[in-house]
Amino acid sequence: MAHYLYSKEELPEGFKYPLSFLEIVSRKDVLDLEPWWFLYEFEDFARQWLFEIKKQYPTRELIPFAKASNNDDIVCFDGSDISGDPKVYLIHTFASPRWEDRGSFYNFDEWLKQVKEESALYKAEMTELDKI
């Protein structure tokens, strides 16, 4: 299955994806991080969210790459960072500008580490709820 990445024309000039992100994208199997899912799985959703983020927060250079399925949160790379190891922002979409920021991570690797822990807890809670 081919995974979708934004085209050079859709990205801010000079932006480079982190290598660790590209390694995940290149895998045949999609990493299960429920309740999070990667936008690269679905080109239409990826493009829709890129457009939506630009519309909602036009003063920010945000590149969305994953979405929570249980709320309106989305994580984005800092598109103004051209280092190849951009900061990651947790954005609460549909919030008024200046109220959308839910925090940040030093980089993709830090986000991935935390979200793996969050995913394990989420899955354990869902398993417990299924027992009720």
Residue pairs with C-beta under 8 A, 6 or more apart in sequence:
1 28
3 25
3 26
3 40
3 41
4 39
4 40
4 41
4 42
4 43
4 46
5 17
5 25
5 40
6 46
6 47
6 50
6 63
10 47
10 50
11 63
11 79
12 61
12 63
12 79
12 80
14 82
15 63
15 77
15 79
15 81
15 82
15 86
16 82
16 83
16 84
17 25
17 77
17 84
18 77
18 84
18 85
18 86
18 107
18 108
18 109
19 84
20 108
20 109
20 112
21 65
21 108
24 31
24 38
24 112
25 38
25 40
30 37
30 38
30 41
31 38
32 119
33 66
33 115
33 116
33 119
34 69
34 119
34 122
34 123
35 68
35 69
35 70
35 119
35 122
36 66
36 67
36 68
36 69
36 75
36 115
36 118
36 119
37 66
37 67
37 69
38 65
38 66
39 45
39 46
39 49
39 64
39 65
39 66
39 67
40 46
40 65
45 67
46 64
49 64
49 67
49 74
50 63
50 64
52 93
53 60
53 62
53 64
53 74
53 76
53 91
53 93
54 62
56 93
56 94
56 97
56 100
57 91
57 97
57 100
59 97
61 78
61 79
61 80
62 76
62 77
62 78
62 79
62 89
62 91
63 76
63 77
63 78
63 79
64 74
64 75
64 76
64 91
65 75
65 76
65 77
66 74
66 75
66 115
67 73
67 74
67 75
68 74
71 92
72 92
72 93
72 94
72 95
73 90
73 91
73 92
73 93
73 102
74 90
74 91
74 93
75 88
75 89
75 90
75 91
75 111
76 88
76 89
76 91
77 86
77 87
77 88
77 89
77 108
78 86
78 87
78 88
78 89
79 86
81 87
85 107
85 108
86 107
86 108
87 104
87 105
87 106
87 107
88 104
88 105
88 106
88 107
88 108
88 110
88 111
89 101
89 103
89 104
90 101
90 102
90 103
90 104
90 105
91 100
91 101
91 102
92 99
92 100
92 101
92 102
93 100
105 111
105 114
